Amino acid sequence: MKTDAGVSASNSTVTLNVMKALLSMDQFVTLVDYGGTETITKIQRTLNSKYESYIGLSPCDGLYGRQMNESMIKVLQAIEGYNVEDATGNFGDGTKANLVNILVPGSGDSEALLLARYALCCNGYTVNYTSTSWDSEMASQVTTFQSDLALPQTGTVDVNTWMSLLLSKGNPDRACDACDTRFEITDYRMQHLNTKGYSIVGRYLTGGDFKELRKGEAQRIIATGKKLFPIFQESGSDSEYFNTTNAAYDAESAAAAAMNYGIKSGKGIVIYFAVDFDAQDTTIESVIQPYFHTLQDVMKNNLNNAFKIGVYGTRNVCERVINIGYAETAFVSDMSTGYSGNMGYKIPSEWTFDQFSEYTVDDDSGKWGMDKVAFSGYTQPIDASQLSNTPLVSYCVQTIRDNRQNMYLEEISGVSNGRDFRVLSNEIYLTISYSGDTAHGTPHGVVRLMDTSESLYISDIGNGQTNSYTIPIAYANTMHLNYTSKVDGYGLVDGSFTTYLTSKLYV
């Protein structure tokens, strides 16, 4: 066992570390059937041999996972001069600050160079992991690694490179071109984007009033010279949501929402569909890949290639969905450093966006969150040529499937027809808010649920009120809402309506 762990076997003494290893489920032989490699096993044994006092006896199974990653950070801290008690394996500010003392090759530290070689191997790059000399092969692989991650190509192991070698998110303080947020980008918040130098913004197509794009927001972003990329997420943080039924709905819902905001179809625009959990290989094969297959099929065959499919998820999820041909490009969730799907995997060569840090802005608009996102240029975000000047209201049909939770439908001003929708249920639940111009008297809103030209339901809403309705309908009928804002005895006045819709009442 000691030999397999890489430590001296000159005697049979059972040390505390040996006892811990014997009583654990850790493996000390290469688990080839689970993806283990002899190269990683040899590196693990070398680390145990040199740094047992810091890392104990770490597994030697040939797999680069969470435990090995923590051990390598402890080794980094040992090289930086930390004592055993202070080398926690947490990559904090102190560890980052000390990186300037072990830059490679400038520092001349052979142990730092070896660790950099080990880390490159763990990230899927081929180098001689036993050499203590800086050579052209090492410089070339470091440059390739930097290029793959859109880091400055210095050809040396600098601070950004060290952090990207040991953390999927890399240096959270590095500059970037893109960002994403679940908060509306108002004119005021645009100032923050300008200050940070963000030229690309990711926003959600659906998700309710708190999360999704507002009417006219996409046009506001583009008008400043910035670009936009759309994200779709209705799923939770596990695999239960990802089935082919939901995939078909999501393709239609995403396309409908995009066009409703004025994003043009048929222009090669990518919508990124989220897989926001650490999916393992079996789940990817049995659940995630079929979900994306259906997404692609519906988008291509039912929606006439309205939009391209992108995938948001771990490196492993993105790579495996793209490799099988079900997505064009990736938005990688590298910020989740503890996810197994980000450890030991190269970033997919087809990545366009890489989410690596989050922070909170506290300004006069309140507290709001922002994610920092690297941009590779593999595909291009939305520019002015791919966006209508005004959001389209009734350009497409929104499909509402039975048992969908309450979702934002539209915001309408004045007198207008809303967009068409069809409901795969025999009952709908509407929530409508109204506010009108009081300059000419007390306004009220009139809302008609229409099936072609026939009024199925008529309701009156007082100024400043929100009304809710449960309405029986014919299954799969295509309908729309007609809105009128008026003052009795005067006529039509300005007014605004905000509508939410579901096919089942949730209490």
N, C-alpha and C positions, 0 to 999 in steps of 0.2 A: 504493500500500500504506500509506503514511504517513497519507494522508487517511482511508482505511478504518479505520486504527487510532486515529484521533482526535488525532494529533499534528501539529505544524507540518510542512507540505510546501513550505516556501519554498526548499528546495534538495534536491538528490538525494544528499546525503551519506549513506552507509550506516554508521550508528552500530552499536555493539555490540548494542544492544537490537533494532535493525532486522534485523541479521544473524541474531540468535537467532530472531526471528519468522519470517524467510524460510526458515530451515532447519528449522523446526518443522512439525508437522501442524496448528497452530492456524489457525482460520478468522477472517477479519475482515469477513465479510458475514453478514447474517442468514440462518440456516439454518431457513427457514420449514418445510420438510418434516420437520424433526426437532423442531418445537415452538418454535423461536426466535421472538422478538417484536422489533419495532422499538424498543419502549420500553426493553427490556433492552439492546439494541445501543447506543442513545444513551447510556444510563447507563455502559456499558462504555467507550465512547469518551471520555466526560467524565472518568472515573477515570484513564484513560491520559494524558489531556491535563494533568490537575492533579497527578498523583502518579506520573509515570513513574519518578522516582528511587527510589520505594519499591516499585513493583509491576512495573516493566519494561513491556513491551507485552503486556498480557493479551488473550486472545481477545475479539473483538467479534462473536460469533456469535448473540447474542440468547438464549443459554441460561444460566440460573443454575445452575452446577455447582460442583464442588469447587474449581476454580482461581479462579473469580470470588469464591467465598466467602472463600478465603484472602486474595485481594486486598483485599476489603472489610474484613477484620480488620486488615490492614496499614494501610489508610487510617484506620481507627479509632485505631490506635496512633500514626499520624502526627498526628492531631488531638489526641491526648492529650499529645503532646510528645516521643514517642520519636524518636531519630535513626534513620537508615536502617539501620544495622547491627543495632540492637536490635528493630526492627519485623519480627518473624519470621513473623507470621501465626498464631502459636499463642496462643490465648485463655487465658492463664495468670492466676495470682493477681494479678500486677502490673497487667495490663490491666483486670481486674475492679476492683481497688482504685481505679484512676484514673477510673472511670466517674462517680464523684460530682462530678468537675470539669466534665463535659460533659452534665449532665442537660438535657433539652429540655422546655419552653422556658426553664427557670430560668437556665441558664448564659449565654444570649444568644449562643451560638456558632453562627454561620450555617453553617459547614461541618459541624458536628455535626447541625444540623437537616437539611441536604441529605442527609447520609449516612443519617439515619433515614428520610427520604422514599425514598431509593433502596432501602433494606432492605425497607420496606413493599411497594414495587412487586415486588421479587424474591420476596416471600412471597405474592404474589397479590392484594394490596390496591391499590385505585385512588386515587392521590393525584397532585397536581401536583408532579412530581419536580424542577422547576426553581425553585420558589418558595423564597425564603429567609425568608419570613414565617410565623410561627405563626398559623394561622387555624382557624376552626370545623371545616372539612373535615378538617384534619389531626388535630385533637383527637378528632373523631368516629371516624376510622379507627383511631387508636391505641386508643381505648376498645373498639372492635369487636375488634381484634386481641387485647387483653387478655382480653376476654370469651370469645373463641373458645378460648383456651388456659387458661382458669380461673385467670388471674392477677388480683391485686388491681386493680380498675378505677380507677386514679388519673387516667386521661386525660392523663398525661404520659409522656415516655420516661424512665422511671426505670431503676434497675439491672436489675431483673427483665426489663423490656421490652427494654432494649438487648441483653441476653444471649439472649433468645428470638428477637429479630430476626436475630441472626447465628449462633446455634447451635440446632439443633433441640431439644436437651435443655434449653436455657435455663440458668437459674441453678441449678446442682446443689445449692446450699445452701439453697434456698427450702423453706419448710415444705410439708407435704402431708398428705393424709388417709389414703392407702393405701400398701401395700407389697406386694412379692411375694418369695418365697424358695423355694429347693429344699430347705431344711432344716426338720425337724420343729419345730413351735412347741410346745415343752414348757412346763410351768408356769413353769420358770425363765426361759426365753427370752421368755415373755409379759411379764415385767417390762420388757424392753427396748422392746417395742411400746408399753407404757403410758408409759414415760418419753418416747418420741418423739411420743406423741400419735396413733399410727396407730389408726384405727378399722376399717379394712378390710384383709384379708389375702388375697393370691393364692397358691394352692398347686396343685401338679401332681397330676393324677389317676392317672397311670401314670409309669413310668420306673425302677422298681426300688426297693429298700429305701432307697437313699441319697436319692432325689429325691421320691418320691411321698408323699401323705398316709398317715398311719398310722391304724390302726383306732382310732376314738374321738377323733382329733385335731380333726376338724371340729366335733364336739360340744363339745370343750374350748374351741375358739376362740369359738364362739357363746355358750357359757355365761358368758363374760366381758363380754358385751354388744357384742362386735365382730361384723363381718360377713365373709363369705367369697366369693371368686370363683374358679371352677375353671379351670385351664389344662390343655390336652392337647398334648403334644409327644412324638412318636415319631420325627420326621423329623430329618435331619442338617442340614448347612449348605450344601446345594445342591439342585438341582431334581430329582435322580434319584428321590427318594422319592415325589414328588407325582404319583401316577397314580390312576385311578379305582378300581382294585382295592384299593389301600391306603386310599383314601377310604372305601369301603364298610366295610372292616374297622375303621377309626378311629372311624366313627360308632357302630358297635356296641360297640367297646371302651370308648369314652369314656362312653357311656350306662350300660354295665354297671358300670364302675368307680364312676361317680358314685352310682348307686343302691346299690352295695355299701357305700359309706361313709355311707349314710343320707340322701343328697341326693334329695329327692322329685322324681319325674318329673311332667310335665304342669303345672308351676307357672310356666312361662315363664322358667326359669333359663337363663342364657347360659353355654355352655362356649366358651372361647376356644381355637381351633385355631391352632397356631403356624406361621408362615412365617419362619424365623429366618435369612434371608439377603437380600442386596440384589437382589431379582428385578427384571429389566428388563422393559420393556413387552412384548416378544415372548414372554418366558417367562411373564409374568402371563396373557397371552391364551391361550397354547397349553397351559400346564401348570397354573397356579394356579387360574384360573377353573374349568376342568373338574373339578379336585379338589374345590373348594367346591360346585360344582353337585351332585356325587354325594353329598357330605356332607349337604347339605340334603335331597336326594331320599330318602336312606336314613333320615335322622332323621324326616322327615315321613311317608313312606309305609310304611316297614318298622317303625318304632319309635313310630308314633302320636304324633308331635310331642313326644317325651319331653323334649327340651331344645331351646333356641334355639342357632343357630350364631353365634359371634363369631369375628373374625379378629384374630390378632396379627401385626404386620408393620410395614413402613415405611408412611409416609403414603400413598405411591402405591399400594402393594399393598392397603392397607385401603380406600382410596377406590374403587379399581376393582372390588374384590370386592363391596363394599356397593352401589355404583351399579348393578351388574348384577342385584342382588337375591338374592345367594347368602349374605349375612350380615346380621345385624341391627345389629351395632354393632362397634366396634373397640377393641382394646388396642394402642396405638401404640408402636412401638419407637423412640422419639425419642432414646434414649440413644446410638444409633449415629449420631453426628453426621456421619461421613464417608460414609454411604450416600447414593447419588444419589437414591434414592427418598424421602429426607427433605429434599432441597434444592430449593427453588423450588416446593414443594407446600404448600398450606394443609393444616392438620390437618383430617381429615374432620369435618363437622358432627355426625356420628353417633358420635363417639368417647365412650367411657365411661371408659377408663383410659389413662394416658399415662406410660410408663416413662422416667424421665429421669436417673437417677443410681444408682450402685451403690457399696457400701462393705462393709468387713469388720468384723464385731464380734468382739472378743477378750475373752471373759469366762470365768467358771469352768466353762462348758460346752464351752470350746474356741473355735476360730475358726470362724465361720460367716458366710455372705454374705447381704446384704439389698439389694433394689432399692427405690428410692423411686419412688412412683407417684402422679401427680395423678389426681383423680377429678372428673368433670364432672357426674355425676348423670343422664346421659342414660338409662341403665338402672340398675336397682338390684341390688346383690349379694345373696347368700343371707342371710336372717335366720332367727330361730328357728322361724318358721311354716313354713319350707320345708325343715326338717331333722328327720329322725326322732331320737328321743332316744337310740336305740342304732343302730349300723350294721346294715344288713340283710345277712344272710349268703347266703341262697339265694333271693333275690327275683327274680334275673334270670339269664339265660344269658350266659356270657362265651364269645365265639367266638375260638378260637385258630387262626389260619391257618397253613398249612404254611410252614416256614422262618422263623417269628417267633423272635427271639432270646429267651433266658431271661427270663421276666417274672414279677413277683410275682402270685400268685393270691389268697392269703388267709392270715389268722392266726386260729387257732381255739383256744379254751380248753375244757378238760374233755372231755365226750362230746358230739359234735355231728356233723351232716352239714354239709359245706361247700356252697358255691354250685354250681349246675349250670354245666357248661361243655361246649361241643362243639368237637371238633378236626377241622379240615379236613386230615387227614393219616392215614396208616396206622400211625403210631408216635408215642408221646409220650415225653418225658423229664422226670421229676419229681425235684426235690430237696426233701427234707423234713427239717426240724430239730425235735427234741423235747426238752423239759425238763419233769420231773415233780416232784411233792412227795415228799420223802424221809422224811417224819415217820413213816411206817408201814412202811418197808422200801425195797427198791430198785424204783423204778417202771420201767415200760417202756410204750411206745406201740404201739398196733395200728392200722394204717391199711388200709382196704379201698377199692379202686377199684370203684365201683358203677355198673352200667348198669340203671336202674330199681331192681329189688329183687335183682338178681343180682350176686354178687361176681365181678368179673373178675380181681382180683389182691389178695392179702393180704400184708402185710409187718409185721414186728416191728422196732421201733426202740429201742435202748437209751437210757437217760437221758443227756442231754448230747450225743447223737450227731447227725450229719447223714448221711443215706443218699441215694443217687441210684439211679434206676431207669430203664431203657429198656423200654417196654411196648408190644407190638403191639396195635392196636385196630382196630375197624371204622370206616371213613371216615365222618365227620360224625355219629358217635354222640353223644348227649347223656349226660353222666356226672356223677358227683360223688364226692367222697371222704368216707368215714366215719371219724371219729377216736375212739379210745378210749384213756384213760390209766388204768393200773391197777397194783396191786402184787399179785403172785401170793400166794394164801393170805389176802389181806386184802380186796381188792375195788377199786372205783373210787376214784381220787384225782385231785386237781387236776393239770392238766398243760397245756402249751401247745405248739402245732404251728405252724410257719411253712413255707409251701409255695411253691415256684417251679415254673413249668411252661413248657415249650416243645415244639414239634413236631419239633424236630431237635436232635441233640446237637452243641453247639459246643465245640470243644476249645481 
